[in-house]
Amino acid sequence: MHIFKDVEPLKSFLKDKRLKGNTIGLVPTMGALHDGHLALLRSSKQQNSVTVCSIYINPTQFNNASDLEKYPRTLDSDISLLENASCDVLFCPDNHTMYEEKSIVQFDFGYLDKVMEGSFRPGHFSGVALVVSKLFNIVLPDNAYFGQKDWQQYTIIRQLVKELKFGFNLHAVTTTRESDGLALSSRNKRLEGAQRQKAIVFYEGLITAKALLIDREPLSEVKATVKRIVEKHPETRLEYIELVDSQNLKGIYNVDEADQPILCIAGYVDEVRLIDNMFL
Ligand code: AMP
C-alpha cells in the first residue's frame, strides 16, 4: 500500500494512474477502522482499479471539544487492516496539510442540515462538506463511497456533489452490524463492558418502531415506546427518533407518506453519542 501524507505527491501518483486508464475509488474515513469501513473499501475495490482510503480526523466537524479529544486514534492497526484488505493508497494528512490557515468557508444546506444531527451538532455538516470537498478535489475520484449509517451525511454530500458538479458517482453502502444488531462505529471502541451490552437499545428501538409503524401505530406513541426502550437503563438516553422521507429528510407521520421512509435515531450511552437508522 502506498501511504501519502502530503497532497502533491498523492496528486501526481493518481494523475499517472489515471493516464494509464485506471479508475479511482475514494473511501473517506476518520480512522479507528472496523468492518463497516472495510465494506466501503470492498465496494470500491469491486468497482475501481485503484482504491484510496483517507484517514483524517477533521476538527471542523466536531462541535464538542471532548468528543474530538477522545476520538479513537489507531493509525498503526488501521494501516495493517488496510494492507490486509489490499487497499491501494492511504492518504493520512495532518491538520496543517488540510487547513493551511483557519478556514472561513461555511456551507449551508438549508433544511437538510437543520434537522436531526444538524440541530444537535451545529456546524457539523459544514465541516463535513468542507473536508470532503477538499478530498474530492485532491483525489478527483470516479466513485466515492459513504455509509448508509450516516444517512443524513450521505444526503448532504449527495446535494454537495450535485450542486457543485463534482461529476463522479456517489455510493451509499449498507450498514454493517454486530451479531446483536449494534451498528459498527469507531465510537463503539469507547464503550466498556456493560456499556457495550446496553448500546443495543438503539437498534432495539429501531426494530420495534419499524414494526409498530408498519402496524399503523400513531407516530407519537411509537416515539414514546422507543424512549421507554432506550431509557430502560440509567446509562442510556434518547436524543431523538425521527421518521423522515429518506430523499429530502422531511418529517412524515406514517410510512405511506414517502416512497422510502427512514427512521433515524441518536442518543447516548453515558457520554458516548451513537446514531443509527433503518429504512422501512
Ligand atoms: P467515519 O470514520 O465514522 O467518519 O466513517 C467513515 C465512513 O464509514 C462514513 O461514510 C460512514 O458512514 C461509514 N461507516 C461508518 N460506520 C459504518 C457501518 N457500520 N457500516 C457501513 N459504513 C459505515
Residues whose N, C-alpha, C, O or C-beta is under 5 A from the ligand:
A	BS01	AMP	P28 T29 M30 G31 G36 H37 Y145 F146 G147 Q148 K149 D150 V173 T174 T175 T176 A183 L184 S185
